[in-house]
Amino acid sequence: MEKVLSSRYKVGPDGRKVSSDGFKCSSFTPEDAYVACVAVKRGDGSVQIRDTKDVANTTLTFTAKEWTAFIRGVKNGEFDI
């Protein structure tokens, strides 16, 4: 059974917060922080991200290749501060 967190988000069977239009938050995001995460949606050869606090739902779109390069950089520690 899916748990509804708000009119925009519910918890899916995999434990991730999912918006009504398919954006997912990390399963590591605390349940009470569903309105304060970066949500990701994979599509036709692209990846979209947005800040769930942005009520305008401003979305950034990246190609799969750009997203893969970013994730590799994250895993490699290139963005550690």
C-alpha positions as CSV (number, residue, x, y, z in Angstrom):
1,M,0.0,0.0,0.0
2,E,1.3,3.4,-0.9
3,K,1.4,6.1,1.7
4,V,0.2,9.6,0.6
5,L,2.5,12.4,2.0
6,S,0.7,15.4,0.4
7,S,-1.4,16.2,-2.6
8,R,1.8,16.0,-4.7
9,Y,3.8,13.2,-3.1
10,K,3.3,9.6,-2.0
11,V,5.7,6.9,-0.9
12,G,6.0,4.1,-3.5
13,P,6.6,0.4,-2.9
14,D,10.4,1.0,-3.2
15,G,10.4,3.5,-0.3
16,R,10.9,6.5,-2.6
17,K,8.8,9.6,-2.5
18,V,7.1,9.9,-5.9
19,S,5.3,13.0,-7.3
20,S,2.1,12.8,-9.3
21,D,4.1,13.5,-12.5
22,G,6.8,10.8,-11.8
23,F,9.6,12.7,-10.1
24,K,11.3,10.6,-7.4
25,C,13.2,11.7,-4.3
26,S,16.0,9.6,-2.8
27,S,14.9,6.8,-0.5
28,F,17.4,8.4,2.0
29,T,15.3,11.6,2.2
30,P,13.5,11.6,5.6
31,E,9.8,11.1,5.2
32,D,9.0,14.5,6.7
33,A,11.4,16.2,4.2
34,Y,9.4,15.3,1.1
35,V,9.1,18.9,0.2
36,A,12.8,19.6,0.6
37,C,14.7,17.3,-1.8
38,V,16.1,17.2,-5.3
39,A,13.7,15.0,-7.3
40,V,14.8,13.1,-10.4
41,K,12.8,11.7,-13.4
42,R,14.3,9.6,-16.2
43,G,12.7,9.9,-19.6
44,D,13.3,9.3,-23.3
45,G,17.1,9.6,-23.3
46,S,17.1,12.4,-20.7
47,V,17.1,13.0,-17.0
48,Q,15.1,15.8,-15.4
49,I,15.8,17.3,-12.0
50,R,14.1,19.8,-9.8
51,D,14.0,21.2,-6.3
52,T,10.8,20.1,-4.6
53,K,10.6,23.4,-2.7
54,D,10.2,25.3,-6.0
55,V,6.5,25.7,-6.4
56,A,6.9,26.7,-10.0
57,N,8.4,23.2,-10.7
58,T,11.3,24.6,-12.6
59,T,13.0,21.6,-14.2
60,L,16.5,21.2,-15.5
61,T,16.9,18.6,-18.3
62,F,20.1,16.8,-19.1
63,T,21.0,14.1,-21.7
64,A,21.7,10.7,-20.4
65,K,25.4,11.2,-21.3
66,E,25.6,14.5,-19.3
67,W,23.9,12.9,-16.3
68,T,26.2,9.9,-16.4
69,A,29.2,12.2,-16.4
70,F,27.8,14.1,-13.4
71,I,27.1,11.0,-11.4
72,R,30.7,9.7,-12.1
73,G,32.0,13.0,-10.8
74,V,30.0,12.7,-7.7
75,K,31.1,9.1,-7.0
76,N,34.7,10.2,-7.7
77,G,34.5,12.9,-5.1
78,E,34.9,15.8,-7.6
79,F,32.2,17.9,-5.9
80,D,33.2,17.3,-2.2
81,I,33.6,20.5,-0.3
